[in-house]
Amino acid sequence: MKYALTISVLICSLLFTSCDETKRVIDAAGSVQLSGTYTVTGLNSAKIAAGDLTLGFAALDKSVNGSTGCNTFFGNYTIDYPALTFGELAVTKKACPGTSMKTETTYLEALNNVGSYGLQDGVLTLYSKTDRSVLITAKKDTQE
């Protein structure tokens, strides 16, 4: 009887531990999936000139960086597929000519409002946390 009880407790322990490990693997897979640099191709449903806006992910330390077209930014992100959120981003403060400042403000506001993501065939889509509208689309750089 003690033997059967011991076996039952061990099996239950393994099951609970296995479920936790599965979640960690899924989290790690989601993070790895987002590593690398992406070039933004769309911002709030408007097409963007290639190369101006970038978004880079480092899965190991969950850091993010990129270019707003004039300034650069960096910070951290949290991922739990499909949820994705960015922490407070630090941004350089160069004065930018023309519409660059407006584009920068729009881009940073969009990043601040991201709540989830999708990734298919090298195209990253970032969705709003309020209404799941598409905020940003970006293509993975193939030079990596």
KOLROVO-196238 format. One record per residue (C-alpha): x, y, z; residue number from 0; residue in three letters. Coordinates in steps of 0.5 Angstrom, whole numbers. Layout:
<nodes>
+-------+-------+-------+-------+-------+
!  east ! north !    up ! koldo ! nukol !
+-------+-------+-------+-------+-------+
!     X !     Y !     Z !   NUM !   ALA !
...
+-------+-------+-------+-------+-------+
</nodes>
This chain:
<nodes>
+-------+-------+-------+-------+-------+
!  east ! north !    up ! koldo ! nukol !
+-------+-------+-------+-------+-------+
!     0 !     0 !     0 !     0 !   MET !
!     6 !     5 !     2 !     1 !   LYS !
!     9 !     3 !    -5 !     2 !   TYR !
!     3 !     5 !    -9 !     3 !   ALA !
!     2 !    11 !    -5 !     4 !   LEU !
!     9 !    13 !    -6 !     5 !   THR !
!     9 !    12 !   -14 !     6 !   ILE !
!     2 !    16 !   -14 !     7 !   SER !
!     5 !    22 !   -11 !     8 !   VAL !
!    12 !    21 !   -15 !     9 !   LEU !
!     7 !    21 !   -22 !    10 !   ILE !
!     3 !    27 !   -19 !    11 !   CYS !
!    10 !    31 !   -18 !    12 !   SER !
!    12 !    29 !   -25 !    13 !   LEU !
!     6 !    32 !   -28 !    14 !   LEU !
!     6 !    38 !   -25 !    15 !   PHE !
!    13 !    39 !   -26 !    16 !   THR !
!    12 !    38 !   -33 !    17 !   SER !
!     7 !    43 !   -34 !    18 !   CYS !
!    11 !    48 !   -32 !    19 !   ASP !
!    17 !    46 !   -36 !    20 !   GLU !
!    13 !    46 !   -42 !    21 !   THR !
!    11 !    53 !   -41 !    22 !   LYS !
!    18 !    55 !   -40 !    23 !   ARG !
!    20 !    52 !   -47 !    24 !   VAL !
!    14 !    55 !   -50 !    25 !   ILE !
!    16 !    62 !   -47 !    26 !   ASP !
!    23 !    61 !   -49 !    27 !   ALA !
!    21 !    59 !   -56 !    28 !   ALA !
!    17 !    65 !   -57 !    29 !   GLY !
!    23 !    69 !   -55 !    30 !   SER !
!    28 !    66 !   -60 !    31 !   VAL !
!    23 !    67 !   -65 !    32 !   GLN !
!    23 !    74 !   -64 !    33 !   LEU !
!    31 !    75 !   -64 !    34 !   SER !
!    34 !    79 !   -70 !    35 !   GLY !
!    33 !    86 !   -73 !    36 !   THR !
!    26 !    88 !   -77 !    37 !   TYR !
!    25 !    93 !   -82 !    38 !   THR !
!    18 !    97 !   -81 !    39 !   VAL !
!    14 !    97 !   -87 !    40 !   THR !
!     8 !    99 !   -84 !    41 !   GLY !
!     6 !   104 !   -79 !    42 !   LEU !
!    -2 !   105 !   -77 !    43 !   ASN !
!    -4 !   102 !   -83 !    44 !   SER !
!     1 !   107 !   -87 !    45 !   ALA !
!     7 !   104 !   -91 !    46 !   LYS !
!    13 !   107 !   -89 !    47 !   ILE !
!    20 !   108 !   -93 !    48 !   ALA !
!    24 !   102 !   -93 !    49 !   ALA !
!    30 !   102 !   -88 !    50 !   GLY !
!    28 !   109 !   -84 !    51 !   ASP !
!    25 !   105 !   -78 !    52 !   LEU !
!    28 !    99 !   -75 !    53 !   THR !
!    26 !    94 !   -69 !    54 !   LEU !
!    31 !    89 !   -66 !    55 !   GLY !
!    30 !    84 !   -61 !    56 !   PHE !
!    35 !    80 !   -57 !    57 !   ALA !
!    32 !    74 !   -54 !    58 !   ALA !
!    37 !    72 !   -49 !    59 !   LEU !
!    36 !    79 !   -44 !    60 !   ASP !
!    30 !    81 !   -47 !    61 !   LYS !
!    32 !    87 !   -50 !    62 !   SER !
!    30 !    91 !   -55 !    63 !   VAL !
!    33 !    97 !   -60 !    64 !   ASN !
!    32 !   101 !   -66 !    65 !   GLY !
!    31 !   107 !   -70 !    66 !   SER !
!    26 !   112 !   -71 !    67 !   THR !
!    29 !   115 !   -77 !    68 !   GLY !
!    33 !   120 !   -74 !    69 !   CYS !
!    34 !   118 !   -66 !    70 !   ASN !
!    35 !   111 !   -63 !    71 !   THR !
!    32 !   107 !   -58 !    72 !   PHE !
!    33 !   102 !   -53 !    73 !   PHE !
!    29 !    98 !   -47 !    74 !   GLY !
!    26 !    91 !   -45 !    75 !   ASN !
!    20 !    87 !   -47 !    76 !   TYR !
!    16 !    82 !   -44 !    77 !   THR !
!    13 !    76 !   -48 !    78 !   ILE !
!     8 !    71 !   -47 !    79 !   ASP !
!     6 !    68 !   -53 !    80 !   TYR !
!     2 !    72 !   -56 !    81 !   PRO !
!     3 !    77 !   -51 !    82 !   ALA !
!     8 !    82 !   -52 !    83 !   LEU !
!     9 !    89 !   -48 !    84 !   THR !
!    15 !    94 !   -48 !    85 !   PHE !
!    18 !    97 !   -42 !    86 !   GLY !
!    19 !   104 !   -42 !    87 !   GLU !
!    24 !   106 !   -48 !    88 !   LEU !
!    30 !   111 !   -47 !    89 !   ALA !
!    31 !   115 !   -54 !    90 !   VAL !
!    36 !   119 !   -56 !    91 !   THR !
!    34 !   127 !   -57 !    92 !   LYS !
!    37 !   129 !   -63 !    93 !   LYS !
!    33 !   135 !   -67 !    94 !   ALA !
!    30 !   132 !   -74 !    95 !   CYS !
!    28 !   135 !   -80 !    96 !   PRO !
!    22 !   135 !   -84 !    97 !   GLY !
!    16 !   130 !   -82 !    98 !   THR !
!    21 !   125 !   -78 !    99 !   SER !
!    19 !   128 !   -71 !   100 !   MET !
!    12 !   126 !   -73 !   101 !   LYS !
!    14 !   119 !   -75 !   102 !   THR !
!    18 !   118 !   -69 !   103 !   GLU !
!    12 !   120 !   -64 !   104 !   THR !
!     7 !   116 !   -68 !   105 !   THR !
!    12 !   110 !   -68 !   106 !   TYR !
!    14 !   111 !   -61 !   107 !   LEU !
!     7 !   111 !   -59 !   108 !   GLU !
!     5 !   105 !   -63 !   109 !   ALA !
!    10 !   101 !   -59 !   110 !   LEU !
!     8 !   104 !   -53 !   111 !   ASN !
!     1 !   101 !   -54 !   112 !   ASN !
!     3 !    94 !   -57 !   113 !   VAL !
!    -1 !    88 !   -53 !   114 !   GLY !
!     1 !    82 !   -58 !   115 !   SER !
!     4 !    80 !   -64 !   116 !   TYR !
!     4 !    75 !   -70 !   117 !   GLY !
!    10 !    72 !   -74 !   118 !   LEU !
!     9 !    69 !   -80 !   119 !   GLN !
!    14 !    68 !   -86 !   120 !   ASP !
!    19 !    73 !   -83 !   121 !   GLY !
!    13 !    78 !   -83 !   122 !   VAL !
!    12 !    81 !   -76 !   123 !   LEU !
!     5 !    84 !   -74 !   124 !   THR !
!     4 !    88 !   -68 !   125 !   LEU !
!    -3 !    89 !   -65 !   126 !   TYR !
!    -6 !    94 !   -61 !   127 !   SER !
!    -7 !    92 !   -53 !   128 !   LYS !
!   -14 !    95 !   -53 !   129 !   THR !
!   -17 !    93 !   -60 !   130 !   ASP !
!   -12 !    89 !   -63 !   131 !   ARG !
!   -12 !    93 !   -69 !   132 !   SER !
!    -5 !    93 !   -73 !   133 !   VAL !
!     0 !    98 !   -71 !   134 !   LEU !
!     6 !    96 !   -74 !   135 !   ILE !
!     8 !    91 !   -79 !   136 !   THR !
!    16 !    89 !   -80 !   137 !   ALA !
!    20 !    85 !   -85 !   138 !   LYS !
!    26 !    81 !   -82 !   139 !   LYS !
!    32 !    83 !   -84 !   140 !   ASP !
!    35 !    77 !   -88 !   141 !   THR !
!    43 !    80 !   -87 !   142 !   GLN !
!    43 !    76 !   -81 !   143 !   GLU !
+-------+-------+-------+-------+-------+
</nodes>
